[in-house]
């Protein structure tokens, strides 16, 4: 269930993010993937593979050009939405699982929260 573009946990283990674009939906799952869905056509456009464990957190860049994912492999990955290619890979972003991500709407920063009880702020301006 997605409500007003907010993250919601759905019953089959997927986490979803609707970035305010009525056409796209992003999902992350235990199957170690991020999927980009076309809501109009009802089809999966891309399957993004690269995580080594459950993907739990998603955030969409304010431009809509990138989606960031995080998970139990302790990494944060930045994906190009148009091509599906990994643009950046932050290995060992936290000392334990990366549980959540959030993008600031006006400042080029990404916040990540880990099960290691830390919150980190990443500069997206570079």
C-alpha positions as CSV (number, residue, x, y, z in Angstrom):
1,X,0.0,0.0,0.0
2,X,1.4,3.4,-0.9
3,X,-0.2,6.5,0.5
4,X,0.8,10.1,-0.6
5,X,4.2,9.0,-1.8
6,X,5.3,7.8,1.6
7,X,7.2,4.5,2.3
8,X,4.9,1.7,3.2
9,X,5.6,-1.9,4.1
10,X,3.5,-4.3,2.1
11,X,2.5,-7.8,3.2
12,X,4.7,-9.7,0.8
13,X,8.0,-8.2,2.1
14,X,8.4,-5.4,-0.4
15,X,9.2,-1.8,0.5
16,X,7.9,0.7,-2.0
17,X,8.5,4.3,-2.8
18,X,6.3,6.5,-5.0
19,X,8.3,9.6,-5.9
20,X,5.3,11.9,-6.7
21,X,5.5,10.7,-10.4
22,X,2.1,9.2,-11.1
23,X,3.8,6.8,-13.6
24,X,6.6,5.2,-11.6
25,X,6.8,3.0,-8.5
26,X,10.0,1.6,-6.9
27,X,10.1,-1.6,-4.8
28,X,12.8,-3.4,-2.9
29,X,12.7,-6.9,-1.5
30,X,14.2,-9.8,0.2
31,X,15.2,-11.1,-3.2
32,X,18.1,-8.6,-3.2
33,X,16.6,-6.5,-6.0
34,X,15.1,-3.1,-6.6
35,X,12.4,-3.0,-9.3
36,X,11.1,0.0,-11.2
37,X,7.4,-0.3,-12.2
38,X,5.4,1.5,-14.8
39,X,2.0,2.0,-13.1
40,X,0.2,3.0,-16.3
41,X,1.2,-0.1,-18.2
42,X,1.3,-2.3,-15.0
43,X,4.7,-3.7,-15.9
44,X,8.1,-4.0,-14.4
45,X,10.5,-1.8,-16.4
46,X,13.8,-2.7,-14.8
47,X,15.2,-5.1,-12.2
48,X,18.3,-3.6,-10.5
49,X,20.6,-6.3,-9.1
50,X,23.7,-5.7,-7.0
51,X,22.9,-6.1,-3.3
52,X,24.2,-9.2,-1.5
53,X,21.3,-9.3,0.9
54,X,17.7,-8.1,1.6
55,X,17.1,-4.5,0.3
56,X,15.1,-2.6,3.0
57,X,15.4,1.1,2.2
58,X,14.7,3.2,-0.8
59,X,14.9,6.9,-1.6
60,X,14.3,8.7,-4.9
61,X,16.6,11.7,-5.8
62,X,14.6,15.0,-6.0
63,X,15.4,15.1,-9.8
64,X,13.9,11.7,-10.3
65,X,17.0,10.6,-12.1
66,X,18.4,8.3,-9.4
67,X,17.0,5.9,-6.8
68,X,19.1,5.0,-3.8
69,X,18.8,1.6,-2.1
70,X,20.1,0.2,1.2
71,X,20.0,-3.1,2.9
72,X,21.3,-5.9,5.1
73,X,24.6,-6.0,3.1
74,X,25.5,-2.7,4.8
75,X,25.7,-0.9,1.5
76,X,24.0,2.0,-0.2
77,X,23.7,1.9,-3.9
78,X,22.8,4.7,-6.3
79,X,21.0,3.7,-9.5
80,X,20.4,5.6,-12.7
81,X,16.6,5.3,-13.2
82,X,16.9,5.7,-17.0
83,X,19.5,3.0,-17.6
84,X,19.3,0.8,-14.6
85,X,23.1,1.0,-14.1
86,X,24.7,1.4,-10.7
87,X,26.1,4.9,-10.5
88,X,27.7,4.6,-7.1
89,X,28.3,1.9,-4.5
90,X,29.0,2.8,-0.9
91,X,30.2,-0.5,0.7
92,X,30.2,-0.7,4.5
93,X,28.1,2.4,4.8
94,X,27.2,1.4,8.3
95,X,28.7,-1.1,10.8
96,X,25.6,-3.3,10.5
97,X,22.4,-3.4,8.4
98,X,21.3,-0.1,6.7
99,X,17.6,0.2,7.6
100,X,16.4,3.4,6.0
101,X,17.2,6.3,3.6
102,X,15.8,9.8,3.2
103,X,16.6,12.5,0.7
104,X,16.4,16.2,1.7
105,X,14.0,18.0,-0.7
106,X,16.2,21.1,-1.1
107,X,19.7,20.4,0.1
108,X,21.8,17.8,-1.8
109,X,22.2,15.3,1.1
110,X,21.1,11.7,1.8
111,X,20.5,10.5,5.3
112,X,20.9,6.8,6.2
113,X,20.0,5.0,9.4
114,X,21.5,1.8,10.5
115,X,20.8,-0.9,13.0
116,X,24.2,0.1,14.5
117,X,22.2,3.0,16.1
118,X,23.8,5.6,13.8
119,X,22.4,8.1,11.3
120,X,24.8,9.3,8.6
121,X,24.5,12.3,6.3
122,X,26.0,11.9,2.8
123,X,26.9,14.7,0.5
124,X,25.1,14.2,-2.9
125,X,26.6,17.3,-4.4
126,X,29.6,15.6,-5.8
